[in-house]
Amino acid sequence: MYRLEKTYASDHKDLSAIVYIAAGTLDVKCLDHARRFEELMKKRQYPGLRYTLEIFEDESHPSGAFIGYVKGYRWIYGQTQ
């Protein structure tokens, strides 16, 4: 993923996308990658990119996935309920 992003960034100044990233604190590897990706996106400052990282306390990869699906859809599509 990081190689692809680096290649993309070398030829582009913008990324038009809406991205929701979620990770649970019990899934250390996934959480590390999510934080690393967030830092990279901050550094790139793509004008067309809207993203957020949400971290779920005491959730693992399987348990956090379900929460992330629901909250991600709501965040992307602007639903509050």
C-alpha positions as CSV (number, residue, x, y, z in Angstrom):
1,M,0.0,0.0,0.0
2,Y,2.8,2.4,0.9
3,R,4.6,1.7,-2.3
4,L,1.5,2.4,-4.4
5,E,0.8,5.6,-2.6
6,K,4.4,6.8,-3.1
7,T,4.2,6.1,-6.8
8,Y,0.8,7.9,-7.0
9,A,2.2,10.9,-5.0
10,S,5.1,11.2,-7.4
11,D,2.8,12.0,-10.3
12,H,-0.2,13.6,-8.5
13,K,-0.8,16.6,-6.3
14,D,-4.4,15.7,-5.4
15,L,-6.4,12.7,-4.4
16,S,-10.2,13.0,-4.7
17,A,-11.4,10.5,-2.1
18,I,-13.4,10.1,1.0
19,V,-11.7,7.6,3.4
20,Y,-12.8,6.3,6.8
21,I,-10.1,4.4,8.7
22,A,-10.8,2.5,11.9
23,A,-8.8,0.3,14.2
24,G,-9.1,-1.3,17.6
25,T,-6.5,-0.8,20.3
26,L,-6.2,-4.6,20.8
27,D,-5.1,-5.0,17.1
28,V,-1.7,-3.4,17.5
29,K,-0.5,-4.2,14.0
30,C,-3.5,-2.8,12.3
31,L,-3.5,0.2,14.6
32,D,0.1,1.0,13.8
33,H,-0.6,0.8,10.0
34,A,-3.7,3.1,10.4
35,R,-1.7,5.7,12.3
36,R,1.2,5.5,9.8
37,F,-1.2,6.0,6.9
38,E,-2.9,8.9,8.7
39,E,0.5,10.6,9.2
40,L,1.3,10.1,5.5
41,M,-2.0,11.6,4.4
42,K,-1.4,14.6,6.7
43,K,2.1,15.0,5.1
44,R,0.7,14.9,1.5
45,Q,-2.0,17.4,2.2
46,Y,-4.1,16.3,-0.8
47,P,-6.8,19.1,-1.3
48,G,-9.5,16.7,-2.5
49,L,-9.0,14.1,0.3
50,R,-11.4,13.9,3.1
51,Y,-10.5,11.3,5.7
52,T,-10.7,10.4,9.3
53,L,-9.1,7.8,11.6
54,E,-11.3,6.4,14.4
55,I,-9.7,4.3,17.2
56,F,-11.9,1.9,19.2
57,E,-10.8,1.3,22.7
58,D,-10.6,-2.4,23.8
59,E,-11.6,-3.7,20.4
60,S,-9.8,-6.3,18.3
61,H,-9.8,-6.7,14.5
62,P,-13.0,-8.8,14.4
63,S,-15.0,-6.9,17.0
64,G,-13.9,-3.5,15.7
65,A,-14.7,-4.3,12.1
66,F,-18.5,-4.4,12.8
67,I,-18.4,-1.1,14.6
68,G,-16.2,0.4,11.8
69,Y,-18.6,-0.7,9.1
70,V,-21.5,1.1,10.6
71,K,-19.7,4.2,11.7
72,G,-17.8,4.4,8.4
73,Y,-21.0,4.3,6.4
74,R,-22.5,7.0,8.6
75,W,-19.4,9.2,8.3
76,I,-19.0,8.8,4.6
77,Y,-22.7,9.3,3.8
78,G,-23.4,11.9,6.5
79,Q,-26.0,9.9,8.4
80,T,-26.3,10.7,12.1
81,Q,-28.7,7.9,13.1
